[in-house]
Amino acid sequence: MKKPLPIGVENFEEIVKSGYYYVDKTMFIKELLDLKGKVNLFTRPRRFGKTLNLSMLRYFFEDTGDTKQNARSKELFRGMKIMEEGESYTGQMGRYPVMNLTLKSAKQENWENAYFFILRGIAIEFDRHRSIVEREKVKLTHEEYESYMDVAAERADEKQIRSSLQLFCRCMHKITGEKTVILIDEYDVPLESSYFRGYYGKMVDFIRSLFESSLKTNEYLQFAVITGCMRISKESIFTGLNHLKMISILDQRYSEHFGFTESEVFQMMSHYEVESRFPIMKEWYNGYRFGNTQVYNPWSVINFMYDLYADCNAFPRPYWINTSSNDIIRDLIARADRETKGEIEMLLKGGTMDIQVHEEITYEDMHGSGENLWNFLYLTGYLTKESEYFKESSIFLRVRIPNTEVKTIYQNTILKWMRAAFRKENFHDLYRAMEDGNAERMREILTRQLFDSISFYDSAENFYHGFLTGILSQSENYLVKSNRESGNGRSDIMVKSPSLRGRSFIIEVKVSDFIDDLEKDAQKALGQIYDKKYQEELRAEGYRKIDCYGIAFYRKDCEVRFGGN
């Protein structure tokens, strides 16, 4: 029997106990202990194993206060790589109190809801340790005990919550004699969400207080591991943390502990006997570089493996599209000027661009320069490093789109937002030109829209067809039928009035290989309508006023030819 695949399972204990396939990342523990970082911030894209790694750390280090439970936790690591590293590492097992806090659920539309979910996350961790505190409460002052119980019961006010992690560490140290390990997952989720929803300043102030009390002035801290997509520091969230170690995707350290290496992916495919599809797996989900390590997207690999195990000929899909926030790309496209759109087109064609690295930019910096926008896309996994170089004491990266999956996400997302933008525009002038047989005016309107759009030249005909259909669909007076989507060999686009006494149009689309071919191809498209008698379908429905248009496209230019009934 093959092991089940852990789709969406981020709890280390559940993965091991339930017999899921697990890619052994326990050497992360060894490197963490070897480097002895006091406060470690790991920045990686969403769904690259951060939550699962923190869960693994919790089960390795945590003293639950229950001897039997500690033994069960140690049993989870039987046969794993860390167990071969000797007593200096295994002796750390089950030794420390652990605060395992996730801020993932703080992605909310307003401050009140975001604060509620942060409070709830802290309260859950306090409640998880309640039995230890109840059993040993004589070691605490009355005020400490009452404050602890207020947090656990969600009765604490905001001032108490701001210092709650420090309170937890102090109480645990008094009870166990050990300092606390703090694990904070997705710390930047509430910051990103608050930026796009208008309560950024309030959230920054709160997170700063929470972190300062627990990470800066906390004598009861053993060490901390924090994860997120980006390093947010200019807002002084990490003020005075001289012992902070920031490990980004540029760092050589810890480079293979988040995401899957190529050997890990091939070993998994061999286990499920689908290694023949390895080239497709690599084309779609490889391409990331953390330090100098080639990394695959683990979420997408596992999901594709799930489909392959059921059908070895399954098609790959962009599994990552709904798991990672697209707010940044949406904002980029909405504000993009023609130069930026040209750069996006160049990347979509497989090109590269050079950017200067700014690892400490803030959300408020995003629109300060084009460089900041590209840095956001790089840090969140939408671009990857091809090479790096130093220039004038600064790091520069040559970046590209990582793989086919991310390219597909760009295309799908951009097309969706372009259609939304089309819906906001008034295309009465285009329809008036169609009704008047004014091919020159149609060309002017369409060319202007092309200059404001982003085209995908590797699937040009589909793009231009979708571009034209999206514009024409905005009319309230006409119905648009896209025959290309049904693949029935008829004309590309039919536009018709709901009334059979009204106007109707047939449009055939061609894509030219060279700009000098535009006029010839537009005439060829028009001729095809008559040669193949595309009007007959509309005549059979009862329409009598049928105009025909042939339109040819080449990049940002087009040509239109008109023919009557």
C-alpha positions as CSV (number, residue, x, y, z in Angstrom):
1,M,0.0,0.0,0.0
2,K,1.3,3.5,-0.9
3,K,1.2,6.1,1.8
4,P,-1.6,8.8,1.5
5,L,-0.5,12.3,0.5
6,P,-0.9,15.0,3.1
7,I,-2.9,17.6,1.2
8,G,-3.6,20.4,3.6
9,V,-2.2,18.6,6.6
10,E,0.1,20.9,8.5
11,N,0.3,19.2,11.9
12,F,3.5,17.1,12.3
13,E,1.9,14.6,14.7
14,E,-1.1,14.0,12.4
15,I,1.2,13.4,9.4
16,V,3.3,10.8,11.3
17,K,0.6,9.1,13.2
18,S,-1.7,8.8,10.3
19,G,1.0,7.4,8.0
20,Y,1.1,10.2,5.5
21,Y,4.0,10.5,3.1
22,Y,6.5,12.9,4.8
23,V,9.5,14.5,3.3
24,D,12.0,14.5,6.2
25,K,12.9,18.1,7.1
26,T,14.2,17.3,10.6
27,M,17.7,18.5,9.8
28,F,16.2,21.9,10.1
29,I,16.4,21.3,13.9
30,K,20.1,20.5,13.7
31,E,20.9,23.7,11.8
32,L,18.8,25.8,14.1
33,L,20.6,24.4,17.2
34,D,24.0,24.7,15.5
35,L,23.6,28.3,14.6
36,K,22.1,29.2,18.0
37,G,20.0,32.1,16.8
38,K,18.1,33.8,19.5
39,V,15.3,35.3,17.3
40,N,15.2,33.8,13.8
41,L,12.9,35.2,11.1
42,F,12.4,33.0,8.0
43,T,10.8,34.6,5.0
44,R,9.5,32.2,2.3
45,P,6.5,32.3,-0.1
46,R,3.1,31.0,1.0
47,R,2.6,27.2,1.1
48,F,6.3,26.3,1.2
49,G,6.2,24.3,4.4
50,K,6.6,27.0,7.1
51,T,3.6,25.9,9.2
52,L,4.6,22.2,9.1
53,N,8.2,23.0,10.1
54,L,7.0,25.0,13.1
55,S,4.7,22.2,14.1
56,M,7.7,19.8,13.8
57,L,9.7,22.2,16.1
58,R,6.9,22.2,18.6
59,Y,6.7,18.4,18.9
60,F,10.5,18.1,19.1
61,F,11.2,20.8,21.8
62,E,8.0,20.9,23.9
63,D,7.7,19.7,27.4
64,T,4.0,19.1,27.7
65,G,4.1,18.6,31.5
66,D,3.0,15.0,30.9
67,T,5.6,12.2,30.9
68,K,3.6,9.9,28.7
69,Q,2.8,12.6,26.2
70,N,6.4,13.6,26.0
71,A,7.3,10.0,25.3
72,R,4.7,9.9,22.5
73,S,6.1,13.1,21.0
74,K,9.6,11.6,21.0
75,E,8.3,8.5,19.3
76,L,7.1,10.7,16.3
77,F,10.8,11.2,15.4
78,R,11.7,7.5,15.3
79,G,13.7,6.8,12.1
80,M,14.2,10.4,11.1
81,K,17.4,12.1,10.3
82,I,17.7,14.1,13.4
83,M,17.8,11.0,15.6
84,E,21.1,10.0,14.0
85,E,22.8,13.2,15.1
86,G,23.6,12.3,18.7
87,E,22.7,13.2,22.2
88,S,23.7,16.9,21.9
89,Y,20.6,17.2,19.7
90,T,18.2,14.5,20.9
91,G,18.9,15.7,24.5
92,Q,16.9,18.8,23.6
93,M,13.7,16.9,23.0
94,G,10.8,17.5,25.3
95,R,12.7,20.0,27.3
96,Y,11.0,23.5,26.9
97,P,7.7,25.1,27.2
98,V,6.5,26.1,23.7
99,M,4.3,29.0,22.6
100,N,3.1,28.0,19.1
101,L,1.1,31.0,17.7
102,T,-0.2,31.5,14.2
103,L,-1.4,34.8,12.9
104,K,-2.8,33.3,9.7
105,S,-6.4,33.8,10.7
106,A,-5.9,37.5,11.2
107,K,-6.5,38.2,7.5
108,Q,-9.7,40.1,8.1
109,E,-11.6,43.1,6.6
110,N,-11.3,45.3,9.6
111,W,-9.2,45.9,12.8
112,E,-11.9,44.5,15.2
113,N,-12.1,41.2,13.5
114,A,-8.3,40.9,13.0
115,Y,-7.7,41.7,16.7
116,F,-10.3,39.2,17.7
117,F,-8.6,36.4,15.8
118,I,-5.1,37.3,17.2
119,L,-6.6,37.3,20.7
120,R,-8.3,34.0,20.0
121,G,-5.0,32.5,18.8
122,I,-3.1,33.6,21.9
123,A,-5.9,32.4,24.2
124,I,-5.8,28.9,22.6
125,E,-2.2,28.6,23.4
126,F,-2.7,29.8,27.0
127,D,-5.6,27.3,27.4
128,R,-3.4,24.5,25.9
129,H,-1.1,24.9,28.9
130,R,-3.8,25.6,31.5
131,S,-3.4,22.2,33.2
132,I,0.3,22.9,33.9
133,V,-0.6,26.3,35.4
134,E,-3.5,24.9,37.5
135,R,-1.3,22.2,38.9
136,E,1.5,24.5,39.8
137,K,-0.3,27.8,40.5
138,V,1.3,28.1,44.0
139,K,4.6,29.0,42.1
140,L,2.9,32.1,40.7
141,T,1.7,35.3,42.3
142,H,-2.0,35.8,42.5
143,E,-1.8,38.6,39.9
144,E,0.2,36.3,37.5
145,Y,-2.3,33.5,37.9
146,E,-5.3,35.8,37.4
147,S,-3.8,37.5,34.4
148,Y,-2.9,34.1,32.9
149,M,-6.5,32.9,33.3
150,D,-7.9,36.2,31.9
151,V,-6.0,35.6,28.7
152,A,-6.9,31.9,28.5
153,A,-10.6,32.8,28.9
154,E,-10.4,35.7,26.4
155,R,-11.2,38.2,29.1
156,A,-8.0,40.2,28.9
157,D,-8.0,43.8,27.6
158,E,-5.7,45.0,24.8
159,K,-3.0,46.2,27.1
160,Q,-2.8,42.8,28.7
161,I,-2.7,41.1,25.3
162,R,0.2,43.3,24.1
163,S,2.4,41.8,26.9
164,S,0.8,38.4,27.0
165,L,3.6,36.4,25.4
166,Q,6.0,37.7,28.0
167,L,3.6,36.8,30.7
168,F,3.4,33.3,29.3
169,C,7.2,32.9,29.4
170,R,7.5,34.3,32.9
171,C,4.8,31.9,34.3
172,M,6.3,28.9,32.5
173,H,9.8,29.7,33.8
174,K,8.5,29.9,37.4
175,I,6.7,26.6,37.0
176,T,9.3,24.5,34.9
177,G,12.6,26.3,35.5
178,E,13.1,26.4,31.7
179,K,12.9,29.3,29.3
180,T,10.3,29.3,26.5
181,V,10.6,28.5,22.8
182,I,8.3,31.0,20.9
183,L,7.1,30.0,17.4
184,I,5.1,32.6,15.4
185,D,3.7,31.6,12.0
186,E,2.7,34.0,9.2
187,Y,3.5,37.1,11.2
188,D,3.0,39.4,8.2
189,V,-0.5,38.2,7.3
190,P,-2.2,40.8,9.5
191,L,0.2,43.5,8.2
192,E,-0.6,42.7,4.5
193,S,-4.3,42.4,5.1
194,S,-4.5,45.7,7.1
195,Y,-2.5,47.6,4.4
196,F,-5.1,46.7,1.7
197,R,-8.0,47.3,4.0
198,G,-7.1,50.6,5.6
199,Y,-6.1,49.9,9.2
200,Y,-2.4,49.4,8.7
201,G,-1.1,51.9,11.3
202,K,-3.2,50.4,14.1
203,M,-2.0,46.9,13.3
204,V,1.7,47.9,13.1
205,D,1.5,49.5,16.5
206,F,-0.1,46.4,18.0
207,I,2.3,43.9,16.5
208,R,5.2,46.1,17.5
209,S,4.1,46.0,21.1
210,L,3.5,42.3,21.1
211,F,6.9,41.5,19.6
212,E,8.8,44.0,21.8
213,S,7.6,42.5,25.0
214,S,8.2,38.9,24.0
215,L,11.3,39.1,21.8
216,K,13.3,42.2,23.0
217,T,13.0,42.5,26.7
218,N,12.2,38.9,27.6
219,E,14.7,37.2,29.9
220,Y,12.6,34.0,29.9
221,L,13.0,33.4,26.1
222,Q,15.1,30.4,25.0
223,F,14.8,31.2,21.3
224,A,12.1,32.3,18.8
225,V,11.4,31.2,15.2
226,I,9.1,33.5,13.2
227,T,7.9,32.9,9.7
228,G,6.3,35.0,7.0
229,C,6.6,36.1,3.3
230,M,8.5,39.3,3.9
231,R,10.7,41.1,6.3
232,I,8.8,44.2,7.6
233,S,11.3,46.3,9.6
234,K,11.1,50.0,8.8
235,E,7.9,50.3,10.8
236,S,10.1,49.4,13.8
237,I,8.3,46.1,14.5
238,F,11.6,44.6,15.4
239,T,13.0,47.8,17.1
240,G,16.1,47.1,19.1
241,L,16.3,43.4,18.2
242,N,20.0,43.3,17.8
243,H,19.9,39.5,18.1
244,L,17.5,39.1,15.2
245,K,18.7,36.8,12.5
246,M,16.8,37.3,9.2
247,I,17.0,34.3,6.8
248,S,15.5,35.2,3.5
249,I,15.3,33.3,0.2
250,L,18.7,34.8,-0.7
251,D,20.4,33.2,2.3
252,Q,22.6,30.1,1.8
253,R,21.7,28.9,5.3
254,Y,18.6,26.8,5.8
255,S,18.1,26.8,2.0
256,E,16.8,23.2,1.6
257,H,14.4,23.1,4.6
258,F,11.5,24.9,3.0
259,G,10.2,23.5,-0.2
260,F,11.3,20.3,-1.9
261,T,14.6,19.6,-3.5
262,E,14.8,17.8,-6.8
263,S,16.0,14.6,-5.3
264,E,13.1,14.7,-2.8
265,V,10.6,15.2,-5.6
266,F,12.1,12.3,-7.7
267,Q,12.1,10.0,-4.6
268,M,8.4,10.8,-4.0
269,M,7.5,10.1,-7.7
270,S,9.4,6.8,-7.6
271,H,7.5,5.8,-4.4
272,Y,4.2,6.3,-6.3
273,E,5.7,4.8,-9.5
274,V,5.0,7.9,-11.7
275,E,8.6,9.0,-12.3
276,S,7.8,9.0,-16.1
277,R,6.0,12.3,-15.5
278,F,9.1,13.9,-13.9
279,P,9.8,16.3,-16.9
280,I,6.3,17.8,-16.6
281,M,6.6,18.1,-12.8
282,K,9.9,20.0,-13.3
283,E,8.5,22.3,-16.0
284,W,5.4,23.3,-13.9
285,Y,6.6,23.4,-10.3
286,N,10.4,23.8,-10.2
287,G,12.3,27.0,-10.8
288,Y,12.7,28.6,-7.3
289,R,16.1,29.3,-5.9
290,F,16.6,29.6,-2.2
291,G,20.3,30.5,-1.8
292,N,21.8,28.4,-4.5
293,T,19.4,25.5,-3.9
294,Q,16.9,24.6,-6.6
295,V,13.5,24.2,-4.9
296,Y,10.1,22.9,-6.0
297,N,6.7,24.3,-4.8
298,P,5.8,21.6,-2.2
299,W,2.0,22.4,-2.2
300,S,1.8,22.0,-6.0
301,V,4.0,18.9,-6.1
302,I,1.8,17.1,-3.5
303,N,-1.4,18.1,-5.3
304,F,-0.1,17.0,-8.7
305,M,1.2,13.7,-7.1
306,Y,-2.3,13.2,-5.8
307,D,-3.8,13.5,-9.3
308,L,-1.0,11.4,-10.8
309,Y,-1.5,8.5,-8.4
310,A,-5.1,8.3,-9.6
311,D,-4.2,8.8,-13.3
312,C,-0.6,8.7,-14.5
313,N,-1.7,10.8,-17.5
314,A,-3.3,13.6,-15.4
315,F,-2.7,17.1,-16.6
316,P,-0.8,19.6,-14.3
317,R,-2.8,22.5,-13.0
318,P,-2.0,25.8,-11.2
319,Y,-2.8,24.5,-7.7
320,W,-1.0,27.5,-6.0
321,I,-3.3,30.1,-7.5
322,N,-5.9,30.0,-4.7
323,T,-3.5,29.6,-1.8
324,S,-1.4,32.7,-2.2
325,S,-2.7,36.3,-1.9
326,N,-3.0,37.9,-5.2
327,D,-3.7,41.4,-3.8
328,I,-0.1,42.5,-4.7
329,I,-0.4,41.4,-8.3
330,R,-3.9,43.0,-8.6
331,D,-2.5,46.2,-7.3
332,L,0.5,46.1,-9.6
333,I,-1.7,45.6,-12.7
334,A,-4.2,48.3,-11.6
335,R,-1.4,50.9,-11.2
336,A,0.9,49.7,-14.0
337,D,2.0,52.3,-16.6
338,R,2.9,51.2,-20.2
339,E,6.5,50.6,-19.3
340,T,5.6,48.3,-16.5
341,K,3.1,46.4,-18.7
342,G,5.8,46.1,-21.3
343,E,8.1,44.5,-18.6
344,I,5.3,42.1,-17.6
345,E,4.9,41.1,-21.3
346,M,8.6,40.5,-21.6
347,L,8.6,38.3,-18.5
348,L,5.6,36.3,-19.9
349,K,7.6,35.7,-23.1
350,G,10.3,34.0,-21.0
351,G,12.6,37.1,-20.6
352,T,14.5,38.3,-17.5
353,M,14.9,41.7,-15.9
354,D,17.4,43.1,-13.4
355,I,16.2,44.4,-10.0
356,Q,18.0,45.9,-7.0
357,V,17.3,44.0,-3.8
358,H,15.4,45.8,-1.0
359,E,14.6,43.1,1.6
360,E,13.3,45.6,4.2
361,I,10.7,47.5,2.1
362,T,7.3,48.1,3.7
363,Y,3.8,47.9,2.2
364,E,3.8,51.7,2.2
365,D,7.0,51.6,0.1
366,M,5.3,49.5,-2.5
367,H,4.5,52.3,-4.9
368,G,7.6,54.3,-4.2
369,S,9.3,52.9,-7.2
370,G,9.0,50.2,-9.8
371,E,11.9,48.3,-8.1
372,N,9.8,47.9,-4.9
373,L,7.0,46.3,-6.9
374,W,9.3,43.8,-8.4
375,N,10.8,43.1,-5.0
376,F,7.4,42.2,-3.6
377,L,6.8,39.8,-6.5
378,Y,10.2,38.2,-6.0
379,L,9.8,37.8,-2.2
380,T,6.3,36.3,-2.5
381,G,7.3,33.7,-5.1
382,Y,5.9,35.3,-8.3
383,L,9.5,35.8,-9.6
384,T,12.6,33.8,-9.0
385,K,16.4,34.5,-9.1
386,E,18.3,33.4,-12.1
387,S,21.6,35.0,-11.0
388,E,22.9,37.8,-8.8
389,Y,25.7,40.3,-8.9
390,F,27.1,43.2,-6.9
391,K,27.1,46.8,-8.2
392,E,28.0,49.9,-6.2
393,S,27.8,48.0,-2.9
394,S,24.3,46.8,-3.7
395,I,22.9,43.4,-4.6
396,F,21.2,43.0,-7.9
397,L,19.1,40.1,-9.1
398,R,18.3,38.9,-12.6
399,V,14.8,37.5,-12.2
400,R,12.2,35.6,-14.3
401,I,8.9,33.9,-13.8
402,P,9.8,30.6,-12.1
403,N,7.8,28.0,-14.0
404,T,4.7,27.2,-16.1
405,E,2.4,27.2,-13.0
406,V,3.2,30.8,-12.1
407,K,3.1,31.9,-15.7
408,T,-0.4,30.5,-15.9
409,I,-1.4,32.3,-12.7
410,Y,-0.1,35.6,-14.2
411,Q,-2.1,35.0,-17.4
412,N,-5.3,33.9,-15.7
413,T,-5.2,36.7,-13.1
414,I,-4.3,39.4,-15.6
415,L,-7.1,38.4,-18.1
416,K,-9.6,38.4,-15.2
417,W,-8.7,41.9,-14.1
418,M,-8.5,43.2,-17.6
419,R,-12.1,42.0,-18.2
420,A,-13.1,43.7,-15.0
421,A,-11.5,46.9,-16.2
422,F,-13.3,46.6,-19.5
423,R,-16.6,46.5,-17.7
424,K,-15.9,49.9,-16.3
425,E,-15.4,51.5,-19.7
426,N,-18.0,52.7,-22.2
427,F,-17.6,51.2,-25.6
428,H,-20.5,53.0,-27.3
429,D,-18.0,54.5,-29.7
430,L,-16.9,51.1,-30.8
431,Y,-20.4,49.9,-31.5
432,R,-21.3,53.1,-33.2
433,A,-18.3,52.6,-35.5
434,M,-19.4,49.0,-36.2
435,E,-22.9,50.1,-37.0
436,D,-21.6,52.8,-39.4
437,G,-19.2,50.5,-41.1
438,N,-16.3,52.7,-39.9
439,A,-13.4,50.3,-40.0
440,E,-10.8,53.1,-39.4
441,R,-12.5,54.3,-36.2
442,M,-12.7,50.7,-35.0
443,R,-9.0,50.3,-35.5
444,E,-8.3,53.5,-33.5
445,I,-10.4,52.4,-30.5
446,L,-9.0,48.8,-30.5
447,T,-5.4,50.0,-30.8
448,R,-5.8,52.3,-27.9
449,Q,-7.1,49.4,-25.8
450,L,-4.2,47.2,-26.9
451,F,-1.7,49.8,-25.6
452,D,-3.4,49.7,-22.2
453,S,-3.5,45.9,-22.1
454,I,-1.0,43.1,-21.6
455,S,-0.8,40.5,-24.3
456,F,0.5,36.9,-24.1
457,Y,2.3,36.3,-27.4
458,D,2.8,32.5,-26.8
459,S,-1.0,32.1,-27.0
460,A,-1.6,35.2,-29.2
461,E,-4.8,34.1,-31.0
462,N,-6.5,33.1,-27.8
463,F,-5.5,36.3,-26.2
464,Y,-6.7,38.6,-29.0
465,H,-10.0,36.6,-29.3
466,G,-10.6,36.9,-25.5
467,F,-9.6,40.6,-25.6
468,L,-12.1,41.4,-28.4
469,T,-14.9,39.3,-26.8
470,G,-14.4,41.0,-23.5
471,I,-14.8,44.4,-25.0
472,L,-17.8,43.5,-27.1
473,S,-19.6,41.9,-24.2
474,Q,-19.9,45.2,-22.4
475,S,-22.9,46.3,-24.6
476,E,-26.4,46.1,-23.1
477,N,-27.9,46.2,-26.6
478,Y,-26.2,43.2,-28.2
479,L,-25.6,39.5,-27.4
480,V,-22.1,38.1,-28.1
481,K,-21.5,34.5,-29.1
482,S,-17.9,33.2,-29.1
483,N,-17.8,30.2,-31.4
484,R,-14.1,29.7,-30.9
485,E,-14.7,28.5,-27.3
486,S,-17.1,25.8,-28.6
487,G,-14.5,24.7,-31.2
488,N,-17.2,24.1,-33.8
489,G,-15.4,25.5,-36.8
490,R,-17.7,28.5,-37.3
491,S,-16.9,32.2,-37.3
492,D,-14.9,33.5,-34.4
493,I,-17.4,36.0,-33.0
494,M,-21.1,36.7,-33.7
495,V,-22.7,39.9,-32.3
496,K,-26.5,40.2,-32.6
497,S,-29.4,42.3,-31.4
498,P,-32.0,40.5,-29.3
499,S,-34.5,41.5,-31.9
500,L,-34.3,39.8,-35.3
501,R,-35.1,43.2,-36.8
502,G,-32.0,44.6,-35.3
503,R,-28.3,44.6,-36.4
504,S,-26.0,41.6,-36.4
505,F,-22.2,41.3,-37.0
506,I,-19.8,38.5,-37.8
507,I,-16.1,39.0,-36.8
508,E,-13.2,36.8,-37.9
509,V,-9.8,37.2,-36.2
510,K,-6.3,36.6,-37.6
511,V,-2.9,37.1,-36.0
512,S,-0.2,38.3,-38.3
513,D,3.4,37.1,-38.3
514,F,4.7,40.5,-39.3
515,I,3.3,44.0,-39.1
516,D,3.4,44.4,-42.8
517,D,1.0,41.5,-43.1
518,L,-1.8,43.3,-41.2
519,E,-3.8,44.6,-44.2
520,K,-3.5,41.4,-46.1
521,D,-4.5,39.2,-43.1
522,A,-7.5,41.5,-42.2
523,Q,-8.7,41.1,-45.8
524,K,-8.1,37.4,-45.6
525,A,-10.2,37.2,-42.4
526,L,-13.0,39.1,-44.1
527,G,-12.8,36.8,-47.2
528,Q,-13.0,33.7,-45.0
529,I,-16.4,34.8,-43.7
530,Y,-17.8,35.0,-47.3
531,D,-16.0,31.9,-48.5
532,K,-17.3,29.7,-45.7
533,K,-20.7,31.4,-45.7
534,Y,-20.7,32.2,-42.0
535,Q,-23.7,34.5,-42.5
536,E,-26.0,31.5,-43.1
537,E,-26.4,30.8,-39.4
538,L,-27.6,34.3,-38.7
539,R,-29.9,34.3,-41.7
540,A,-31.4,31.0,-40.6
541,E,-32.2,32.6,-37.3
542,G,-34.1,35.4,-39.1
543,Y,-31.5,38.2,-39.2
544,R,-31.4,40.3,-42.3
545,K,-29.0,43.1,-41.4
546,I,-25.6,41.3,-41.2
547,D,-22.3,43.2,-41.4
548,C,-18.9,41.4,-41.5
549,Y,-15.5,42.4,-40.2
550,G,-12.1,40.9,-40.6
551,I,-9.6,42.0,-37.9
552,A,-5.9,41.2,-37.9
553,F,-3.6,41.7,-34.9
554,Y,0.2,42.1,-34.5
555,R,1.3,42.9,-31.0
556,K,-0.1,46.3,-30.2
557,D,-1.4,47.1,-33.7
558,C,-4.4,45.9,-35.6
559,E,-6.2,46.4,-38.9
560,V,-9.9,46.2,-39.6
561,R,-11.7,45.5,-42.9
562,F,-15.4,45.9,-43.4
563,G,-17.9,44.1,-45.6
564,G,-21.7,44.5,-45.8
565,N,-24.4,41.8,-46.2
